[in-house]
Amino acid sequence: MIELISTQQCIACDKCILVCPTNVFDRGADGLPVISRQSDCQTCFQCEANCPADALFVAPHTHPLPEASFAHDEEHLRRTGLLGSYRRDIGWGRGRTPAAARAVGPALSPSGPPLIS
């Protein structure tokens, strides 16, 4: 479930708003997205996967976590590498290797052996 939007890292690109299949976000008065309908979140991770600034954290739960949870502590999420971690784990973003390429190994790598000899 979507738990946090980093106002420090968000670049107001609106990608999270555009890709959310359940319309969880609204644009705040400051132009930054806000979580308006958290209970509608399907935990699909599309917002976090498409955020070019790694400014979102979606917890792998289907219910909101308590306010005292680590999921609402931006500094903790940043320090532990959880902020934007889904995007990193799937290999999206500049300088990252897509997860599919990592899964099959060097066969898809430009420097690896060709798939067909």
C-alpha positions as CSV (number, residue, x, y, z in Angstrom):
1,M,0.0,0.0,0.0
2,I,1.3,3.5,-0.8
3,E,2.6,4.9,2.4
4,L,4.9,7.9,1.7
5,I,5.7,10.6,-0.9
6,S,9.0,12.4,-0.2
7,T,8.4,16.1,-0.6
8,Q,12.1,16.5,-0.6
9,Q,12.7,14.2,-3.6
10,C,9.4,14.7,-5.6
11,I,9.9,16.7,-8.8
12,A,6.1,17.1,-9.4
13,C,6.2,15.2,-12.7
14,D,2.7,13.7,-12.1
15,K,3.7,10.3,-13.3
16,C,2.4,8.7,-10.1
17,I,-0.9,10.4,-10.6
18,L,-1.1,9.3,-14.3
19,V,-0.2,5.7,-13.8
20,C,-2.3,4.9,-10.7
21,P,-5.1,2.5,-11.8
22,T,-7.3,3.4,-8.8
23,N,-6.8,7.2,-8.7
24,V,-5.2,7.2,-5.2
25,F,-3.5,10.6,-5.7
26,D,-4.5,14.2,-6.0
27,R,-2.3,17.2,-6.7
28,G,-1.8,19.4,-3.7
29,A,-1.9,23.1,-3.6
30,D,1.9,23.2,-3.8
31,G,1.8,21.1,-7.0
32,L,3.1,17.9,-5.4
33,P,1.0,14.7,-5.3
34,V,-0.8,13.8,-2.1
35,I,-2.2,10.4,-1.1
36,S,-5.9,11.1,-1.0
37,R,-7.5,7.7,-1.2
38,Q,-5.0,5.3,0.4
39,S,-7.7,2.7,1.0
40,D,-8.2,2.4,-2.8
41,C,-4.5,1.5,-3.3
42,Q,-4.1,-2.0,-4.9
43,T,-0.4,-2.3,-3.9
44,C,0.4,-2.6,-7.6
45,F,3.7,-0.6,-7.2
46,Q,3.1,1.3,-10.5
47,C,3.5,4.6,-8.8
48,E,6.9,3.7,-7.2
49,A,8.1,1.9,-10.4
50,N,7.4,5.0,-12.6
51,C,8.7,7.7,-10.2
52,P,11.9,9.0,-11.8
53,A,12.9,10.7,-8.6
54,D,12.6,7.6,-6.3
55,A,10.3,9.7,-4.1
56,L,7.7,7.0,-3.2
57,F,7.5,4.1,-0.9
58,V,4.9,1.4,-1.3
59,A,4.8,-1.2,1.5
60,P,4.1,-4.8,0.4
61,H,0.9,-4.9,2.4
62,T,-2.7,-4.6,1.4
63,H,-3.7,-2.5,4.4
64,P,-2.3,0.9,5.7
65,L,0.4,0.6,8.2
66,P,0.1,2.5,11.6
67,E,1.3,6.1,11.7
68,A,4.1,5.1,14.0
69,S,5.4,2.6,11.5
70,F,8.8,2.8,9.8
71,A,6.9,3.3,6.5
72,H,6.1,6.9,7.5
73,D,9.6,7.8,8.6
74,E,11.2,9.3,5.5
75,E,14.7,9.5,7.0
76,H,14.6,5.8,8.0
77,L,13.4,4.8,4.5
78,R,16.2,6.8,2.9
79,R,18.9,5.5,5.3
80,T,17.8,1.9,4.8
81,G,17.5,2.2,1.0
82,L,13.8,1.5,1.0
83,L,12.7,4.8,-0.5
84,G,12.2,4.0,-4.2
85,S,13.6,0.5,-3.7
86,Y,11.0,-1.2,-5.9
87,R,12.1,0.8,-8.9
88,R,15.8,-0.1,-8.1
89,D,14.9,-3.7,-7.6
90,I,13.2,-4.1,-11.0
91,G,16.2,-2.3,-12.6
92,W,14.3,0.8,-13.8
93,G,16.2,4.1,-14.0
94,R,19.5,5.4,-15.3
95,G,22.5,3.1,-14.8
96,R,20.4,0.2,-13.6
97,T,20.2,-3.3,-15.1
98,P,16.6,-4.5,-15.7
99,A,15.6,-7.4,-13.5
100,A,14.8,-9.6,-16.5
101,A,18.4,-9.2,-17.8
102,R,19.8,-10.0,-14.4
103,A,17.5,-13.1,-14.1
104,V,18.8,-14.7,-17.4
105,G,22.4,-13.6,-16.8
106,P,24.9,-12.7,-19.5
107,A,22.9,-14.2,-22.4
108,L,21.1,-10.9,-22.8
109,S,24.1,-8.7,-21.9
110,P,25.7,-6.8,-24.7
111,S,29.1,-8.1,-23.5
112,G,27.9,-11.7,-23.0
113,P,27.8,-14.5,-25.6
114,P,25.2,-14.3,-28.4
115,L,21.9,-16.1,-27.8
116,I,22.2,-18.0,-31.1
117,S,25.6,-19.1,-32.6
